[in-house]
Structures are given as structure tokens and as C-alpha cells.
Amino acid sequence: MKVFVQSVNFNSDKKLVDFVEKKVEGLEKYHDKIIDAEVFLKVQKTSEKENKFTELKINIPGSELIVKKENKTFEEGISAVVDSMKRLLKKSKEKERELQH
């Protein structure tokens, strides 16, 4: 699976990109037809502590699944969007199975 990582309003370091790719690639066990994944990391210029926005978009045949979270760190954000995406992928897989029967 290809994982595209885009940083908005900051430059992400290699360690963060590697972390993102490793976490997102783990989603392949939940759905075998993932085409690719896009991750958007964005810093909002606010006084709020939770100013890190993480968005994960997974493309599967026939649809795309999107999860967005707002956290204090990108690591927390990635963990949160990946957990939410696991649930979405499981639901999508179940729907797919139901349609086949």
C-alpha cells in the first residue's frame, strides 16, 4: 500500500513520517483491498494546545474513508485516526461480505 504524507504549515521530520507510515500500513490487516492512504498533518496557528490536525484518507474500491482528529501531538493524532479507521475498515469489510451473500 502506498502512503502519502503531507505536512501543512510545518516541515515534518523523517521520524514522524516513518511513524505515520508504520501505523497506517498496519491497517492492511483490516481490509485487503486498500488502494492507498493519504495523511495530512496540519498545524493551526492558534493559542490552543490541541492545534495539531491529523486527517487520514483511505481509498478502497468504490469508496474513500476519511477520519479527522485534533490533538496535542501528531503521534497522538495518528494513533487516534488509525484506531478510528480500523473500525471503519472492519464495518466496510462486513458490508462487503453481506453484499456477497
C-alpha positions, -999 to 999 in steps of 0.1 A, spaced: 0 0 0 12 35 -8 11 60 20 13 97 10 21 121 39 16 158 35 26 184 61 8 218 61 23 249 78 54 229 90 81 205 79 78 170 92 109 152 101 118 117 89 110 101 123 74 114 122 69 103 86 83 68 94 59 66 124 29 76 102 38 51 75 43 22 100 10 29 118 -10 33 86 5 3 69 -8 -18 98 -43 -11 86 -38 -36 57 -47 -64 81 -82 -50 84 -90 -47 47 -72 -65 19 -83 -41 -9 -68 -8 3 -55 11 -28 -36 38 -9 -36 61 20 -32 99 23 -23 115 56 -25 152 61 -7 168 91 -16 204 97 -6 229 124 -33 256 131 -17 288 143 -38 292 174 -31 296 211 -49 263 218 -27 234 229 -46 210 207 -36 226 174 -24 196 155 -49 183 130 -45 148 116 -65 136 87 -64 100 72 -80 92 39 -81 55 28 -90 47 -8 -107 13 -13 -125 2 -44 -158 21 -47 -153 45 -18 -129 65 4 -129 66 41 -119 97 60 -111 103 96 -100 136 112 -87 143 147 -73 172 166 -47 165 193 -17 180 211 8 159 192 8 143 157 17 109 173 -15 110 194 -34 122 163 -21 93 141 -28 67 168 -64 82 171 -71 83 134 -57 48 128 -79 34 157 -110 50 142 -100 38 107 -97 2 119 -134 4 130 -144 19 96 -125 -7 77 -140 -36 97 -175 -22 90 -167 -17 53 -154 -53 51 -186 -66 69 -208 -47 45 -188 -62 16 -193 -97 29 -231 -91 34 -234 -79 -2 -217 -111 -15 -241 -134 3 
